[in-house]
Amino acid sequence: MTLPAILFDLDGTLIDSIELIVSSARHAFAEWPVRPTDEEWVRGIGTPLVQQLRAYAASDEEVALLLERYRRYQHEHHDRLTRCYDDVPDVIAALAERGHPLAVVTSKASPIARQSLEFVGLDDFFRIVVGYDDTARHKPDPEPVRVALSRLGVSPDHAVFVGDSPHDVLAGNAADVMTIAALWGPFDRETLAEARPDHFIGCMADLPGVLDRAFGHA
């Protein structure tokens, strides 16, 4: 049997960039009249940055200003505050060697996503990256997942989506792919359970076993 395709979210799933995300938001909103708490900002991780910013801006001009401040800090501190989660490099390499088609589905803009993948040494495994700029609708809408499936040339019943946020799970469910919730990101099990993932994994090393059981591979 052909091995299933595996779609991955990026932030909070493959790479630990949560402190970078939160710190970038703190910088963008410094001295802003209405600004999110860290907890509020974390709840929006997995949705587009512009969408998050718009909730605290009175105009497109203010969104642009906040975005510029966020991006400047993100660029300056990217390498210091970005790393792979434990087991991710070895597991991704093993999955690629087994022959699984792989893709990243992220709410980040594609150039920034590719920068992160290159920095942590995963770029060679992911020729398909579906980012914010690749779709008109975004997670939790299923469109980004469907675009990734189309680019990989696989059907939903032979694919899984691994993500750490309820937005990932909802998008995957709506696209009719198997969903696997990663428990090492910023969202707890209870929050993820509300989105009804098909499986939970506590670390990336658990993923191959879940795939083998679900798709009948030895």
N, C-alpha and C positions, 0 to 999 in steps of 0.2 A: 504494500500500500504506500501511496505517496505520503510523505510526512506533512503534517499540518503547518500552515503558515502561522507565524507568531508576530503579532503587533504589540509594540510596547509604547506606553507613555514614556516621557523622558524625565522631567523633574519629579523627584520623589519616588521614582521607580528604578530607572537606570542610574541616575546621578543624584547625589545629595547636594542640592543647590538651594535648600530651603532657607538657610541663613542669608545667602545672597539675595534671594527674592525678598525676604522680609527687610533686610538692611537697605535694599534699593528703594523699597516703598517708604521706609522711614526718611531716607534722604529726599525723595521726591516731595513728600508732604511736610517737610520741616517748615515750621511757621505758617503752614496752610491753615486757613480758618476752620475748616472741617476736615478731619483726617481719620483714617481707620485705626483701630487698635491692631496689634499684631494678630490677635485671634481672628478678628474680622477679615484681615487680609489673607490669612492662611486658609480660611474657608473658601476663598475664591480661587485658590491655586488649582489649575486645571482648566480654567476658563480664560478667554483672551484678556491680555493685559489692558488693552484699550477699553474693553467692557468694564473691567474693574475700576479703572481710573474715572470713567464717565460718571460713576455713581457719586463722585466727590467733586465734580466740576460743574460749573454753571454754563459753560460754552465750549465749542470746539477749540477755541483758542486756549482755554485753560487746560483742556485735555492734552493739546500739543505741548504746552509748557511742562506739565507733569510728566509726560512721556519723555521729553528731552532730558529732564533731570533724572528720571529713573534710568534711562539708557546710559547716560554718562557715568553714573555710579556703577551700574552693572558692568560696563566695559572696563572700567578702571580696576574693579575688584573681582572680576570673573575667575581668574586663575587661582587667586587666594582662597576663594570660597566655593570651589567646585571640585568634586571628587566622585569616583564611583563608589557605590555601596559594596560592602563585602560580598564576595563570590560572583559579582556581576561579570567581570572580564572573563573569568574561567568558564562560567556557565554559557555566556554568549558565544565564546569560541567553540565550546563543545557542541552547542546547538547548530551552529553554522557548519561545523565539520560533519554532523549527522545529516545535513542536507535540508534543514528547515528553511523555507523562505522567511526572511526577516524584514521588518519595517518599523519605523518610529512614527507614531501619531501623536502630535503635540500641539498645544495651543500657543507655543512660542512661534515667532517668525522663523521660517526655514533657515535663513543665514545664521541666526544666533544658535539655533538648534544644532546645525552642522558644526559651528565653532566649538560648542560644548562636546560633541561627539569626537571631534578631532583632538581636543585637548586631553580627554581621558583615554584616547586610544581605541575607540569603538567605531570610528568612521568607516573602516574597511568592511565592517559587517553589515552596514545599513546603506544600501544603494537607494532605498526608497525612504524618504522623509516627507511626511505630510504635515505641513505647518499651517499657521494662521493664514498666511498669504495664499494658500493653495485651495481654499474653499470659501464659499459665500456664507455658509453656516458652520457653527463650531460646536464642540462638545458642550453640553450633553447631546446635541443633535447627532444623528448617525452619519452625516455626510462625510466627515473626515475618515471614518473607518471604511466607508464604502469606497472612497477614492483610493485608499491604500490597497484594498482588495482588488480593485480594478487594475491598478498599476502592477500588482503582483500576478494578476491573472488567476486568482483563486476564488472559489465560491465561499459564501459565509459558513456553510456547514463543514468546511475543512480549514477553519481558522479560529484563532483565539486572540483575545485582547487582554493584555496584562497591564493593570494600572493601579495606582495607589489612591485615587480619588473617586468619590461617588459619580462625578461627571464622566470619568472613564467607563465605569461600569454601566451607567445609563446609556451612553453612546454605543457601547458594544452590544448591550441587550437589544437596543432598537435596531441595530444592524444585523441581528440574528446570528452573531458569533458567540462562541463560548467566552465567558468572562471570568477572569481570575483576579481577585483583589489582593494586592500586595500590602502586607501589614507593617512594613518598615517605614512608610512615609508619614506625613503629618496627620493622617486621618485614622481614628481609632476603629476597632472592629465593629462597634455598635453603629457608627455613622455609615460605614461601608455596607453593613448588613441591610440597611434601609433601601439600598439600591438593588439588592438581590443578585449578588454575583453567584456564578455557578460553583466557584471554588475559592478558598482562601489559601494563601501560602505565607509562611512566616519568614522565609528567606528565599533568595533566588535559587539556592541549591535544591529547594523542594520542587522547582518547576518541572524538570525532566520527568520525575516520577508521576506527577499529576498528568502530564501529557501522555505518558505511556499507558496509564490506566484508562484515561478517557478515550484514547484512540486505538487501543488494543495492540500497542507495539511492545515487543519484549525488551 
